[in-house]
Amino acid sequence: MKIIYIPDSENTDLTKCYQLTNGQNEDIGTVEGFGNKYGELVSVVKIFHPNYQRNG
């Protein structure tokens, strides 16, 4: 599995987004992280590829 950083104008020091791909360069999903001024991190993992959903 590869994790690729997605540069975006909405990304800041507190917000990052990464693309997940498998060995065949098929998109699996994304991982997004959002930090706030209190140092708390909220992460969102979105799995789009049906072969990788519900695998824990």
C-alpha positions in Angstrom: 0.0 0.0 0.0 1.2 3.5 -0.8 0.3 6.7 1.0 0.6 9.8 -1.1 0.3 13.4 0.2 -2.2 15.4 -1.7 -1.2 19.1 -1.9 -4.3 21.3 -1.8 -4.9 25.0 -1.3 -7.2 24.1 1.7 -4.4 22.2 3.5 -2.8 24.1 6.3 -0.4 23.4 9.1 -3.3 21.9 10.9 -5.0 20.1 8.0 -3.5 17.3 5.8 -4.9 14.9 3.3 -3.3 11.6 2.0 -4.4 9.3 -0.9 -4.2 5.5 -0.3 -3.4 3.3 -3.2 -2.6 -0.4 -3.5 0.3 -2.1 -5.3 -1.5 -1.8 -8.6 -2.0 2.0 -8.1 -5.8 1.6 -7.7 -7.3 4.2 -5.4 -8.3 2.7 -2.1 -9.4 5.9 -0.2 -8.2 8.9 1.7 -6.9 9.8 5.1 -7.5 13.3 6.4 -6.3 14.9 9.6 -7.5 18.0 11.2 -5.9 19.7 14.2 -7.3 22.5 16.3 -5.8 25.2 18.4 -6.1 23.0 21.5 -3.8 20.3 20.0 -6.6 17.8 19.4 -6.4 15.7 16.2 -9.5 14.5 14.4 -8.7 11.9 11.7 -11.1 10.7 9.0 -10.4 7.5 7.0 -12.5 7.0 3.9 -12.2 3.6 2.1 -13.7 3.7 -1.4 -12.5 0.4 -2.9 -14.9 -2.4 -2.0 -12.2 -5.1 -1.6 -10.7 -3.1 1.3 -13.9 -2.1 3.1 -14.8 -3.8 6.4 -11.3 -5.3 6.8 -10.6 -3.8 10.2 
